[in-house]
Amino acid sequence: MDFSLTPAQAEIRAAIERLSARFDDEYWLARDRDGQFPEAFHRAIAEGGFLGIAMPEAHGGAGLGITEAALMMERIAASGAGMSGASAVHINIFGLHPVVLFGTAEQQARMLPPLIRGAEKACFAVTEPDIGLNTTALKTQALRDGEDYVIKGQKIWISTAQVADRMLLLARTTPLDRVHRKTEGLSLFYTALDRRFVEVRRIEKMGRHAVDSNMLFIDGLRVPAADRIGAEGAGFRAILHGMNPERILIAAEAVGLGRAALRRAAAYANERVVFGRKIGQNQGIQHPLARHWAELEAAFLMVLKAASLYDRGEECGAEANAAKFLAGEAGFRACETAVMTHGGMGYAQEYHVERYLRESLIPRIAPVSRELVLSFIAEKILGLPKSY
């Protein structure tokens, strides 16, 4: 078993490090303060050819796997860009995987190249108010009307909708009380975000201000049947193919964020002198940082295992969820300790670790809660009764 990177993978990491170095901590602090989408960073990633890292070569992508994408996202977050940088390109990496798997040749040729070039931005419109992770109970309706569907409903916690041109939207085309299984009757669309019929309302939140989160109010949006991905009623199956990659990538981002925090904490501990000695000489400072390094390394091994399984076409649900859980917890603890290592200055924006701590809560919460991950593993791996 070899855990070393291939030369091509090592070059991807190095290239992302060089690109990310052009956007320093002050750039990300400014974006956190002004709440503006990091257009320059997104454009640089697109121009570098990285938005299509896991997309087919036939449509302008690199044709690589989720493993390479995870390596890329970890390096973006670790550069100090954190979740602000990662979330700016996150949807482009995994979001349209259902189009790759279930879209027609015409749809792939029409939908993928603009996203890969950075000419279009997309958002992922699945989650709804009062539904949470119970996706099969979503209430947004898509009613067939000739060659179109007319869509009405609400979505919540939709990232990048302020700047998106298109959205991947899951809606119910057959009422829940008319299907044999609750996973039936859901259809997936990739379509224009027409703001005449979609109100995008920004949610003010704790962190990651540069990448917006939103409520969507959809009323009378007409979507061509040509924008439906896969068969009518088969959307739930299609959307599942984006869920494991999303968990793997957000886990990689959590590890990267934790590593950025540890790097800053160690540097500060090597400089700060109290009672005539560097605070980094104290085991009370050393041991927590060393423990978090070990936790992050272990979590990243699970990320790579899950990504490897996915890229080989093997079942990876438990591993992807475990990676998300372990990395989310390890990243949060590393960021928390980085703040405490800085003492009072950890609370100051100019030292950046308070921003990391705010952002570290995202991988703990999204895209699936810690509790549901544990319930899933308990059922699927340990054979315990289903609890949800």
C-alpha positions in Angstrom: 0.0 0.0 0.0 1.6 3.3 -1.2 0.4 6.6 0.3 2.8 8.7 -1.8 1.5 11.0 -4.5 2.2 10.3 -8.2 4.4 12.9 -10.0 1.2 14.3 -11.6 -0.6 14.6 -8.3 2.4 16.3 -6.7 2.5 18.8 -9.6 -1.2 19.6 -9.1 -0.5 20.4 -5.4 2.5 22.5 -6.3 0.6 24.4 -9.0 -2.3 25.2 -6.7 0.2 26.4 -4.0 1.8 28.7 -6.6 -1.6 30.0 -7.7 -2.9 30.5 -4.2 0.2 32.3 -3.1 -1.0 35.2 -5.3 -3.9 35.7 -2.9 -2.5 36.4 0.5 -4.0 36.6 3.9 -4.8 40.3 3.4 -6.8 39.5 0.3 -9.0 37.0 2.2 -9.3 39.3 5.2 -10.5 42.0 2.8 -13.1 39.7 1.3 -14.3 38.6 4.7 -14.8 42.3 5.6 -16.5 43.5 2.4 -18.4 40.3 1.7 -17.5 40.5 -2.0 -17.2 37.3 -4.0 -13.5 36.5 -4.8 -13.8 37.1 -8.5 -10.1 37.4 -9.1 -9.4 34.1 -7.4 -12.2 32.3 -9.2 -10.9 33.7 -12.5 -7.4 32.6 -11.7 -8.6 29.0 -10.9 -10.5 29.0 -14.2 -7.6 30.3 -16.3 -5.4 27.7 -14.7 -7.8 25.0 -16.0 -8.6 23.7 -12.5 -12.4 24.3 -12.5 -12.7 21.2 -14.7 -10.2 19.0 -12.8 -12.8 16.2 -12.5 -14.7 16.9 -15.7 -14.4 15.0 -19.0 -11.6 16.0 -21.3 -14.1 16.0 -24.2 -15.7 19.1 -22.8 -12.5 21.0 -21.7 -11.9 19.3 -18.4 -8.8 17.5 -17.1 -10.5 14.1 -16.8 -9.0 13.4 -13.4 -10.6 12.0 -10.3 -12.0 13.1 -7.0 -8.6 12.2 -5.5 -6.9 15.0 -7.5 -9.8 17.3 -6.8 -9.4 16.6 -3.0 -5.7 17.4 -3.2 -6.5 20.6 -4.9 -9.2 21.7 -2.4 -7.0 20.9 0.5 -4.2 23.1 -0.8 -6.6 26.0 -1.5 -7.9 25.9 2.1 -4.4 25.4 3.5 -3.1 28.5 1.7 -5.1 30.6 4.1 -8.0 31.0 1.7 -9.9 28.7 4.0 -13.5 28.0 3.3 -13.9 31.3 1.5 -11.5 30.2 -1.2 -12.7 26.6 -1.3 -16.4 27.4 -1.4 -15.8 29.9 -4.3 -15.0 26.9 -6.6 -16.4 24.0 -4.6 -19.7 23.6 -6.6 -17.8 23.6 -9.9 -15.8 20.5 -8.9 -18.6 18.1 -7.8 -21.9 19.8 -8.5 -22.4 18.8 -12.1 -21.3 15.3 -11.7 -24.9 14.1 -12.2 -24.7 15.8 -15.7 -21.6 13.9 -16.5 -23.2 10.6 -15.5 -26.8 11.1 -16.5 -26.9 14.0 -19.0 -27.3 13.4 -22.7 -24.4 14.2 -25.1 -26.2 17.4 -26.0 -26.6 18.5 -22.4 -23.0 17.8 -21.6 -21.8 19.8 -24.6 -24.1 22.7 -23.6 -23.7 22.7 -19.9 -20.2 21.7 -19.0 -17.8 23.9 -21.0 -19.1 27.3 -19.8 -18.7 26.1 -16.2 -15.2 24.7 -16.8 -14.1 28.0 -18.5 -15.5 30.1 -15.7 -17.9 31.8 -18.0 -20.8 30.7 -15.9 -21.2 30.0 -12.2 -23.7 27.5 -10.7 -25.4 27.0 -7.4 -26.7 23.8 -5.8 -30.4 24.2 -5.0 -31.6 21.2 -3.0 -32.0 22.0 0.7 -35.3 23.5 1.9 -36.7 25.1 5.0 -38.3 22.7 7.5 -37.0 19.7 5.5 -33.3 19.7 6.5 -31.6 16.4 5.5 -34.9 14.7 4.8 -34.5 15.3 1.1 -37.3 12.9 0.0 -39.8 15.1 1.8 -38.9 18.3 -0.1 -41.9 20.4 -1.2 -40.7 22.4 -4.3 -42.9 21.3 -7.2 -42.2 21.1 -10.9 -45.4 20.7 -12.9 -45.2 19.7 -16.6 -46.7 22.2 -19.0 -46.1 21.2 -22.6 -42.3 21.4 -23.3 -41.6 23.1 -20.0 -41.9 22.5 -16.3 -43.3 25.3 -14.0 -41.5 25.4 -10.7 -42.7 26.8 -7.4 -41.1 26.4 -4.0 -38.3 27.5 -1.6 -34.7 26.6 -1.1 -32.4 27.5 1.8 -28.6 27.7 2.4 -27.9 28.0 -1.3 -24.3 29.1 -1.7 -23.2 31.5 -4.5 -26.7 32.2 -5.6 -26.0 35.9 -5.6 -23.4 35.5 -8.4 -24.7 32.3 -10.1 -26.0 32.1 -13.6 -27.4 28.6 -13.3 -28.6 26.2 -10.7 -28.8 22.5 -10.2 -32.3 22.1 -8.8 -34.1 19.2 -7.3 -37.9 19.3 -7.3 -40.9 16.9 -6.9 -42.6 16.1 -10.2 -44.9 13.5 -8.7 -46.6 14.2 -5.3 -45.2 12.1 -2.4 -48.6 10.5 -1.8 -48.6 9.1 -5.4 -45.3 7.2 -5.4 -44.5 3.7 -4.2 -41.2 4.7 -2.6 -40.5 8.2 -1.2 -37.3 8.4 -3.3 -39.4 8.3 -6.4 -41.0 11.3 -8.1 -38.1 13.7 -7.7 -36.5 15.2 -10.8 -33.2 17.0 -11.3 -32.8 20.1 -13.5 -29.8 22.2 -14.5 -31.2 25.5 -15.7 -30.9 29.3 -15.8 -31.4 31.1 -12.5 -33.9 33.6 -13.9 -34.2 36.3 -11.3 -37.6 37.4 -12.7 -39.0 34.3 -11.1 -36.4 33.6 -8.4 -35.9 35.9 -5.5 -32.5 35.5 -4.0 -32.4 36.7 -0.4 -29.0 36.7 1.3 -28.6 35.2 4.7 -26.3 37.2 7.0 -24.1 34.7 8.8 -21.1 34.2 11.1 -18.3 33.6 8.6 -17.3 32.9 5.1 -18.8 36.3 4.2 -17.1 36.3 0.7 -19.3 33.4 -0.4 -22.9 34.2 0.0 -25.6 31.9 1.4 -29.2 32.5 0.5 -32.9 31.7 0.6 -34.5 31.2 -2.8 -38.2 32.0 -3.4 -39.2 30.4 -6.7 -42.5 31.3 -8.2 -43.5 30.4 -11.8 -40.0 29.6 -13.1 -40.4 27.9 -16.5 -37.7 25.3 -17.1 -37.4 23.6 -20.5 -37.8 19.8 -20.4 -34.4 19.8 -22.2 -32.9 21.0 -18.9 -34.0 17.9 -17.0 -31.1 15.6 -16.1 -32.0 12.0 -16.5 -35.5 10.5 -16.5 -38.4 12.2 -14.8 -38.8 11.0 -11.3 -35.2 9.7 -11.1 -33.6 12.8 -9.7 -32.9 11.4 -6.2 -30.7 8.7 -7.7 -28.9 11.2 -9.8 -28.3 13.6 -6.9 -26.8 10.9 -4.8 -23.9 10.7 -7.2 -22.9 14.2 -6.1 -23.2 13.6 -2.4 -20.2 11.4 -1.7 -17.8 13.6 -3.7 -19.1 16.6 -1.8 -18.4 15.0 1.5 -14.9 14.0 0.4 -14.1 17.5 -0.9 -15.4 19.4 2.2 -13.4 17.0 4.3 -10.3 17.9 2.4 -11.1 21.5 2.8 -11.5 21.1 6.6 -8.0 19.4 6.8 -6.5 22.3 4.8 -8.1 24.9 7.0 -6.8 23.1 10.1 -3.3 23.0 8.6 -3.4 26.7 7.9 -4.4 27.3 11.5 -1.6 25.1 12.9 1.0 26.8 10.7 0.0 30.2 12.1 -0.1 28.9 15.7 3.3 27.3 15.5 4.8 30.4 14.0 3.3 32.6 16.7 4.5 30.2 19.4 8.0 30.4 18.1 8.0 34.2 18.3 5.9 35.0 21.4 8.1 35.4 24.5 6.5 35.3 28.0 8.4 35.0 31.3 11.7 35.0 29.4 11.0 32.1 27.1 9.1 31.3 23.9 5.7 30.0 24.6 6.3 27.2 22.1 8.8 25.8 24.6 6.0 25.0 27.0 4.4 21.5 26.6 1.0 23.1 27.4 1.4 24.8 24.0 3.3 22.0 22.2 1.1 19.0 23.0 -2.3 20.3 21.8 -0.7 21.5 18.5 1.1 18.2 18.0 -2.1 16.2 18.8 -4.1 18.2 16.2 -1.4 17.6 13.6 -1.8 13.9 14.1 -5.6 14.2 14.0 -5.4 16.1 10.7 -3.0 13.6 9.2 -5.3 10.7 10.1 -8.4 12.5 8.8 -6.7 13.1 5.5 -5.8 9.5 5.1 -9.5 8.7 5.3 -10.2 11.5 2.7 -7.7 9.8 0.3 -9.2 6.3 1.0 -12.7 7.5 0.3 -11.6 9.4 -2.8 -9.7 6.3 -4.1 -12.7 4.1 -3.6 -14.9 6.6 -5.4 -12.5 6.9 -8.3 -12.4 3.1 -8.7 -16.2 3.0 -8.8 -16.5 1.2 -5.5 -18.9 1.8 -2.6 -17.6 4.6 -0.5 -20.6 6.0 1.5 -19.3 5.1 4.9 -15.7 6.3 4.1 -16.9 9.6 2.6 -19.1 10.3 5.6 -16.3 9.2 8.0 -13.9 11.5 6.3 -16.3 14.4 6.6 -16.8 13.7 10.3 -13.2 13.2 11.2 -11.9 16.1 9.2 -14.6 18.4 10.4 -13.8 17.7 14.0 -10.1 17.8 13.5 -10.2 21.0 11.6 -12.3 22.7 14.2 -10.1 21.6 17.1 -7.0 22.8 15.3 -8.6 26.2 14.6 -9.8 26.6 18.2 -6.4 25.8 19.6 -4.8 28.2 17.2 -6.9 31.0 18.6 -6.0 30.0 22.2 -2.3 29.7 21.3 -2.4 33.4 20.3 -4.1 34.4 23.6 -5.8 37.7 23.3 -4.4 38.4 19.9 -6.2 35.3 18.6 -9.4 37.4 18.9 -7.9 40.1 16.6 -8.7 39.9 12.9 -5.2 40.9 11.9 -3.9 37.5 13.1 -6.5 35.6 10.9 -7.0 32.7 13.2 -10.4 34.0 14.4 -11.6 33.9 10.8 -10.4 30.4 10.5 -12.3 29.4 13.6 -15.5 30.9 12.3 -15.1 29.1 9.0 -14.2 25.8 10.7 -17.8 25.4 11.9 -19.0 25.0 8.3 -17.5 21.5 7.7 -18.9 20.4 11.1 -22.5 21.4 10.0 -22.6 21.0 6.2 -23.5 19.2 4.1 -24.6 16.6 6.7 -24.6 16.9 10.5 -22.2 14.9 12.6 -25.1 13.1 14.3 -26.6 11.9 11.0 -23.1 10.7 9.9 -22.8 8.6 13.1 -26.4 7.3 12.6 -25.6 6.3 9.0 -22.4 4.5 10.1 -24.1 2.8 13.0 -26.8 1.4 10.6 -24.8 0.6 7.5 -21.5 -0.6 9.1 -22.4 -1.8 12.6 -25.8 -3.3 11.7 -27.8 -1.3 14.2 -31.4 -0.4 13.7 -32.1 2.7 11.6 -32.7 5.7 13.8 -33.8 8.3 11.4 
